Amino acid sequence: MSEKIEEEIDIDNTDSRKRNEVTSRYETSIQKEIWWETFFLISLVFICCILLVCTWTGYIFKLVSIPEILHVPAKRYLYFSLSGMLGGLTFGMKYFYRVVARGWWNQDRRIWRLLSPLISAIIALMIGILIEASFITTGKVLNGPTIISIGFLAGYFADEAVGKMYEIANVIFGTKKS
């Protein structure tokens, strides 16, 4: 391989590291914190997936006493919330590995990284409620896969979803100018 090609390969990376620079840029105590967060995020993904399956099979209703008449709406709202959290976790993990790899990880952003999946679940739940209340229309039949898809997207794009909810609030309640 020519030196020019080798130089291009060295430059063509996403974390500004030189070839064969393989040791962590983080000190050991920080590496432990990063791995703790990694474990936490992966654990939440597994918990969400297990709870989604438990909701789909109806097993969740045996664990939590919910009257049978409420199973269908409870299933929809659980789908929205859990898939929203899964979307938020997916976005958060993508953000997480990028900041770690690029040397931008810091302790001050931990609150955001830990709370954003919960915020995503709440946003997805509220988007679902807005759809069911006909404030937002999808033009789709709200079956399980559709609800999970909407919830995931609402969670993944929670910041944009909040912006859309702000627009809806302005329509309902008016703006300061009106």
VENRA-V212140 format. One record per residue. N is the residue number from 0. PSI is psi in whole degrees, -180 to 180 (none if undefined). Layout:
n=(N:N)
psi=(PSI:PSI)
//
This chain:
n=(0:1:2:3:4:5:6:7:8:9:10:11:12:13:14:15:16:17:18:19:20:21:22:23:24:25:26:27:28:29:30:31:32:33:34:35:36:37:38:39:40:41:42:43:44:45:46:47:48:49:50:51:52:53:54:55:56:57:58:59:60:61:62:63:64:65:66:67:68:69:70:71:72:73:74:75:76:77:78:79:80:81:82:83:84:85:86:87:88:89:90:91:92:93:94:95:96:97:98:99:100:101:102:103:104:105:106:107:108:109:110:111:112:113:114:115:116:117:118:119:120:121:122:123:124:125:126:127:128:129:130:131:132:133:134:135:136:137:138:139:140:141:142:143:144:145:146:147:148:149:150:151:152:153:154:155:156:157:158:159:160:161:162:163:164:165:166:167:168:169:170:171:172:173:174:175:176:177)
psi=(137:159:-36:-44:-42:-39:-42:-40:-40:-36:-31:75:175:-2:16:31:151:157:140:11:91:-14:153:144:-9:144:162:-43:-36:-39:-40:-41:-42:-44:-34:-47:-39:-48:-43:-49:-44:-39:-43:-36:-48:-42:-45:-45:-43:-44:-34:-44:-42:-34:-45:-43:-13:-2:-31:-32:-19:-32:-37:128:101:128:144:-31:-22:1:-45:-52:-36:-40:-44:-47:-35:-41:-49:-50:-51:-41:-31:-43:-39:-40:-44:-38:-41:-47:-46:-39:-38:-45:-45:-51:-30:-45:-35:-49:-34:0:18:-1:137:158:-29:-22:0:-42:-46:-46:-33:-33:-24:-36:-36:-41:-42:-39:-43:-44:-46:-41:-46:-37:-43:-43:-40:-37:-46:-28:2:22:-27:137:145:-23:10:152:133:75:178:-55:-36:-45:-44:-40:-46:-45:-45:-48:-40:-39:-42:-41:43:-38:-44:-36:-39:-40:-41:-39:-34:-42:-43:-43:-38:-36:-45:-49:-8:169:171:-32:-32:none)
//
